Amino acid sequence: MSEMKEMILDVAERMLEDHVTKDVVDVLEKGEWAKDVWKLFEDNGMISVAVPEEKGGAGGDLEDLLNLVRLTGKYAAPIPFAETTFANFLLETGNLETVDQVATYSLQEGLSLQNGQISGTLDNVPWARHAKHLVALVQKQIALIDLADATIQPGSNMAGEPRDTVILNNAKVQSSSLLTDEQIFHLKSIETAFKIALMTGAIEKINQLSVQYSKEREQFGRPIHRFQLVQYQIAQLAGETAIALAAFNNVCAAVQSDKVLHEIAFARIRFEDAITTVTAVSHQLHAAIGTTHEHALHQYTRRLWSWRDEGTSADYWSGHIADYLLNHDDDLWAYLTKTTGAAVKN
C-alpha cells in the first residue's frame, strides 16, 4: 500500500475514532443518523475516493474504497457510506454519471420498466429514507431513480440500521444502461466484497473490545485474562480475526486484478464460521454485561448477524462453487491448492 493510501486511511480512522462514540452509534435507535460524520467524510473527499479524477473524484481504486468501508464497519459508523459509494460503483459500471448526494442501491429482482418508467416494490433497501437517489437493477439495466418519486415505508435490521420498503409507481428513470450477464454477476461479487469489508471491521472491533474487557474485569483478585479458559477464548478470537483480515486482503487482491476470483466466494463462505465463533465467544467472555445496551459489544455483534443475512448469501456462493467444480475438469486438489485461481463465471 502506498504512502498516500496509508495517509487516507489514517485520516479516516482518526475522524471515526474521534467522532463516532457509542452515543453517536445509538442515534440510529432514534431514527436519526450521524450527519456531522457524513459532512466530515464529504469535506475530506472520502465519498468520492474511488471516483476518477476526470469526474471530480480522488482517482482511488477499489482497494482504497474497501478499506474505508472496513473502517466504517470497525466503528459502526451510522452513515450510508458503503451504500452511497457502491451505488456510484454501479453507475460507473454502466458508464453513467455518478451522484454527489446520499444514494442507496438494490440488486433485487421484481422491478418492471416500461416507457422509461419503473414500477414495483423493493424490500430492505438500506438507508432509503435518508437517500436522494436509488440505483437499481431493472431487467438487466442499471437505472438511476429519484427517490422523491417513491413511497418509502421505514424499517430496520437487527442492528437498528435503516432497511426500508421502497414502492415505485411509474417512477421516471433519470438515466439507465444495459448490462451483460457477466457485468451483473460482477456487481454481485463486488457487493459481496463490500459486505466482507464491513464484517471484517466489526470483527476487528469485537476482538479489541474483548481483549480490553478481559484486562479490566477482575475475578478472585486478578484480571480474567489470567485464567486459562479466557486465554483460550481470546486465542479463538485472535485466530478468527486473523483469518477475517487475511480473507479481506485476498478479496482486495481479487478486485484489484480486475477479475472476479474465487477468493470472494471463499471469503464469504468462511465468514459464516467466523461470525458464529466471534459473536458466541465474545458474548461468553463479556458475560451478562455484553448483552446490555450500556456496553458497546452488541452494536457490533448485531451488525454481524444483520450483514450476514443481507446481500448475496454464503449459500449462493457455495452453490456457485459447487456448480463450477461439477461443470469443469479441474482436479479438486489442484483447484484447492493452486495460487492463481481461476475466474468465476456465471
Secondary structure, 3 states (H helix, E strand, C coil): CCHHHHHHHHHHHHHHHHHCCHHHHHHHHHCCCCHHHHHHHHHCCCCCCCCCHHHCCCCCCHHHHHHHHHHHHHCCCCCCHHHHHHHHHHHHHCCCCCCCCCEEEECCCCCEEECCEEEEEEEEEECHHHCCEEEEEECCEEEEEEHHHEEEECCECCCCCEEEEEEEEEEEEEEEEECCHHHHHHHHHHHHHHHHHHHHHHHHHHHHHHHHHHHHCEECCEEHHHCHHHHHHHHHHHHHHHHHHHHHHHHHHHHHCCCCEHHHHHHHHHHHHHHHHHHHHHHHHHHHHHHCCCCCHHHHHHHHHHHHCCCCCHHHHHHHHHHHHHCCCCCHHHHHHCCCCCECCC
